[in-house]
Amino acid sequence: MERDIYDEDHEAFRDLVKSFVKKYVTNESIQRWDAEGEIDRATMKAAAESGLIGLSVPEEFGGAGMLQDYRFRTVVSEEVIAAGAGSLAGAFGIQDDLAVPYLVHMGTDEQKAKWLPKMATAEVIGALAMTEPGAGSDLRGISTTAKKVEGGYVVNGAKTFISSGKTADLVVTFVKTGEGNRPDAFSIVLIENGMEGFEHGKKLNKLGSHGHDTAELSFTDVFVPDENLLGGEEGRGFIQLMTNLPLERLSIGVAGASAAQAALGWTLEHTKAREAFGQRIIDFQNTRFKLADVAVTVDVMWAYIDRALLAYKEGKLTAEEAAKVKFWASEREWEVLDTCLQLHGGYGYMNEYPITRAFADARVHRIYGGTNEIMRDIVSRQLAGKR
Ligand SMILES: Cc1cc2nc3c(=O)[nH]c(=O)nc-3n(C[C@H](O)[C@H](O)[C@H](O)COP(=O)(O)OP(=O)(O)OC[C@H]3O[C@@H](n4cnc5c(N)ncnc54)[C@H](O)[C@@H]3O)c2cc1C
């Protein structure tokens, strides 16, 4: 089904993204990122130069000023994922969808002026650190503390599973500044590379997304100056997190639809090229029926997500609506990728095939950004009239 949410600016931007992909996203670069466990900074900078990073940074700070129009980011996800580079799409997303928006929406003027221009050029890579070894879904259970001292805070604790955690220069970090677990007991501080006592731990060895670093972080008596308290106000951390979660969840839905669409393309190609029992794999009725199901699922995914993209643009995508998109799309993505992988036969189990890597990359979409169980909890609470 033809989609109608893009205008000529988005299509012109798509051409630009395609030329970036042609130049930088090769089999060789995908293999290198996977082997090194991270996207090299030169590629990130080239992406920024081409306008693929910094889309959410306001124009006055050197970006494209498109934070509220997620269609541009969607074009990036579609094209990069179609090229088999889910890890690269992930690294772009952490910068533009997770780190930058905190500064844009909640940073002080000084924080914006200091960090956003460098984030637009990828001179500074950002990360968002909420999860800890002892607390993921239940973020009020975190134990990283930021104790007030003269001129700033002293941070102690550890974070885990942090995307871009090894390569990040600036970590938007969720901490406890008060007692108990009331929402106002939490704040967000900006922790910089090089601050004494801040260590990036080892890169974690994951099921998928091999080319995008995920790391542990530790903080031992890290002095963070007052000017690095996000928004300059203590006790706002929980509200700040809630503000950005709809975008994070929408972005996972978009990645899911992009992967499902890409999987359909790869599978059509494979099943037309390969033969068994004297005919093409696509000539088996089973294959065609499965592909028909996949094609409809992809259409419906986009119909739903496109609606969410427009709602987000109008500032109307609620936490509950974003939670629905996230869990529903990541589950359809999983079904589609599993079906498409099966139609590749043994080749679907080989890491050199994009379907294989996309399948492994997809699994985390049901886990991060809030697990799908937590998403259902959010949606069902609203249905039950409980918040
Ligand atoms: C590759 C990767 C990248 C990540 N990137 C980041 C990042 O950049 N920044 C960051 O802060 N975090 C990141 N995370 C962490 C991620 O957000 C958490 O793993 C996730 O929120 C789940 O938390 P947990 O792992 O502690 O699981 P737990 O909270 O221990 O959950 C375990 C299981 O219990 C279920 N469960 C928990 N509570 C409930 C409940 N109330 N009702 C029903 N079921 C429940 C969960 O759904 C899950 O199935 C990343 C994780 C991965 C794997």
The ligand as an ORCA input file, in Angstrom:
! r2SCAN-3c Opt
* xyz 0 1
  C      20.843     -4.022     23.926
  C      20.244     -3.208     25.042
  C      20.391     -1.838     25.005
  C      19.876     -1.053     26.051
  N      20.095      0.298     26.036
  C      19.774      1.017     27.146
  C      20.143      2.403     27.251
  O      20.713      2.982     26.320
  N      19.868      3.057     28.392
  C      19.241      2.447     29.442
  O      19.030      3.105     30.458
  N      18.859      1.146     29.373
  C      19.112      0.431     28.256
  N      18.763     -0.899     28.190
  C      18.079     -1.512     29.314
  C      16.626     -1.870     29.059
  O      15.833     -0.707     28.951
  C      16.193     -2.803     30.198
  O      16.877     -4.024     30.004
  C      14.703     -3.018     30.241
  O      14.026     -1.841     30.613
  C      14.317     -4.153     31.217
  O      14.928     -4.004     32.446
  P      15.707     -5.250     33.103
  O      16.669     -5.734     32.092
  O      16.235     -4.827     34.409
  O      14.595     -6.360     33.280
  P      13.670     -6.557     34.558
  O      13.078     -5.273     34.966
  O      14.432     -7.348     35.576
  O      12.530     -7.488     33.954
  C      12.627     -8.910     33.838
  C      11.298     -9.441     33.335
  O      10.276     -9.136     34.285
  C       9.235     -8.439     33.643
  N       8.627     -7.474     34.542
  C       9.241     -6.532     35.309
  N       8.329     -5.772     35.947
  C       7.119     -6.224     35.568
  C       5.777     -5.848     35.872
  N       5.496     -4.807     36.667
  N       4.761     -6.558     35.302
  C       5.013     -7.591     34.491
  N       6.256     -7.997     34.162
  C       7.300     -7.314     34.674
  C       9.888     -7.753     32.461
  O       8.925     -7.410     31.481
  C      10.863     -8.801     32.016
  O      10.215     -9.741     31.197
  C      19.204     -1.684     27.120
  C      19.033     -3.072     27.124
  C      19.552     -3.834     26.112
  C      19.382     -5.324     26.173
*
